[in-house]
Each structure stands twice: as structure tokens, then as C-alpha cells.
Amino acid sequence: MTGDEKPKNRWRRLVGIACSLIFLAVLVYIAVSLISGRGSGLPRLSGLFSSRTSADMPDEYHFDVGRGRVFANLGGSLAAVGTLGIQVLDAGGGETLREPFRMSVPAISVQDGRIQEWRAVAFDIGGTTARVFNNTDIVAAIETSNAIIAASINRNGWFCVCTQEGGGYKGSVTVYNNRGADVYRVSLVSGYVLSAMLSPDNRTLAVLNLTDEGSRITFYSLNRESSDNSFDLPGGLIIDMRYISNSELIAVSMDSLISVDKNGAGGELYGFSGGILNGYAFDDGFIALHLLDYGVGYRGRLVTLGGGENILGELVTDREIISMSSGGGYLTILRSDGLVFFNTKLEELPSLRSSGSTAGAAHVLSLGNGAALAAGDNSAVVFRVESG
């Protein structure tokens, strides 16, 4: 799409509309949420959740955090964030944390990788409030001067918050350590900030922004004031990114998966071959994609990839897929007609239906060990792979 004039004009129109950065952030946020299958759980990509679950896990969880609920797995406990605040329930369904505060567009980002203490950051898109928390405590409370666009947290508990700025700036990113102290800040004068992520070793900040020509990822060393290197995707829209090592990340665009290193070098891992990206999920061992065919209703294909470009499985589907999530070697798909489990080769696995149903569910969250949560504003029901 690099030489295609039509997408370039489309991105220029988006930038023109983005004179109000909050409006732009919310639009991109909703688009990413729908495509990634996370509902409103921005940056933190679907799928990297703990594989630990309890045999005593109930069939249904009861959260009371208002509307717009989004969910995360905190290493066996479940967190819900809504318009009324934060609530965490343990594996048995008992409440271990409640933090009330008002949010208009609630979002959550959870740590990935192998860690000792699971943490998440809850934030209000377009608001000024963010909270970092674990299973039982609020670790850090952040109040910003300007509207929050996005936030993310790495495996060490360091987190970054992207905000709207004035005075000629088009967004800022502030990095905080695991105690909630700000340690680094960068403000951009060109290209609207969409999101940012910190490398697992806490040394490199990657900032994703929208430019007049397309998308750009810029890398900053936390011991330097100026940027190190950048990667540009002219005429294309990068909607998400994920560090897979201290020096390399995978970017998700509307056309392909792209490998990008901190030196600014990048290359396509897997092209979507004209398909429309409708969903994706990351796990430690594989990446899952849902690609729709053009103009053929819900017809499309599921693809699982190992190592970015090695195809593990491929499956043609013609059913509506609402949400997808992965964890512990399982891919869970929430369809309009119910919830389905697959292995990495996209072989469907028999599952046990709980006493509840997926009616009204808008999100699926993998819980590991063959369990998944189908949740919406009125229910949160657990489904399991049938053992044996």
C-alpha cells in the first residue's frame, strides 16, 4: 500500500480530523479494541495471561463496577474495570480489592511475560485518572494534567502513560518506575501519539504515532533526551505493538504483521493477502489472526503462526467472530453462536458449557489451562475444555 494514493489521502483526512486529539484517541482506541477482541482493554494485547487457574473456579463471577466493563487475568485472580472503578475477585469469586472512582471510557493494560507479582494499570481514556494495582492493593495513583490517551505496563511493573498536550505538542509519554515515580518524559511536536510501550529491561521506550504519511514507531533510550531511531510505515496504519525481546517488537498493521527492532529496521513477517483484519491474539508460543474476505459476509479464515511466520494452522470460517483470546496454548473464540476452544493447530476441542450462556457477552478472556471467561456488562461466565 506504500504507493497507493488512496490510503495516503485517508490518513491525511484522519490527521485533519485529529485536531482534537482526544477524539482521535477514542476512535483509534475503539477500532483497536474491536479488532483485537479485547473490548476496551487497550494496550495490552490479547492473550498474554497467566496459565494458572483453580479447580474450584466458579461457573460465574459477579462484578459490580458499572458499565463499559473490561477484564484482565492477574495470575489467577480476575480484575474488572468499569465506569465506577476497579474490582478484583480471587479464583473462588471472593473480592480482594475494590477501588471506586469515576471513568467515562474505562481501559486496562496487564503485564505480560513470566513475573512474580501480577499488576495492571486501569485508566480513563480522555480523563485524567490512572491506577496501578495488584490482587489486593493500589500500587500507584496517577492524576495527570492533560487527557490520557493510552497506558501500558511491562513485566517489571514499570508503566507509561500517554497524554494530550498543548503549546504546540501533539502528545507526551511519561514513564514511571514500579513505585510510581516518574523517571522519563518525551513530548512530540509532530505525529499524534497513539500508544507507547517500555521494553522488558526498562531501557527502551517505543512510541507509536500517526503522521501525515502513515504510522511511525520511535525508539528512545531512557538515558538520552533525544530519540535513537524510528521505523516508518508510509500509507499504512499500525494499530498495536508488542515487545518480544529487549530489542525487538512485533507491530500489527491493517495489512500485515511486522518485525521492528530498536535500530529502526523492520520487515514483514506475515501479509494478510488482501484479507481484512478482524481480530488477533498473542500467546507465548503463537499468534492467532482472523482475516475476513472482502464482501462475503462473515466468510474468512483463522490463521495461527509460530515464530511470526511459521503457519501452525489455518481454518476457513463463515461465522461471526465477536472476540478472541489466547493463553496456555489454547485459542478461545467467542462467536455469535457460542464459545469455542482450539489448539494451536486450530483443531476444535470439545468444551463443557457452564450453567450460564454467552448471551450478551462482548469479550472473551483466556484463563489458561483450558478455561475462558465470556463477559459483558451483565454477566461473566466461565467455560472449560472437556478433559480426557
Summary of the structure (lengths in Angstrom):
residues: 388
radius of gyration: 19.6
end to end distance: 47.5
largest distance: 62.4
contacts: 1407
relative contact order: 0.13
helix: 7%
strand: 48%
